[in-house]
Amino acid sequence: MPPRTALLATAELLAWWLALALLWLVLISTVDTLERAVGAGAAFVGALAARAARRAVTGS
């Protein structure tokens, strides 16, 4: 993978992760350490799924 492609993929994953993590924090009622850890993990899985879905649709 060329460096530019890797950078774009990382930026896309980071953007998805940030959006999903913020959504998680907005929708939960209590914010404690465990909720942050679970939210970060769930957001990471969601970011991977979103990138895979986009790549499946666009073919790139």
Buried (B, 14 or more C-beta within 10 A) or exposed (E): EEEEEEEEEEEBBEEBBEBBBEBBBEEEEEEEEEBBEEBBEBBBEBBEEBBEEEEEEEEE
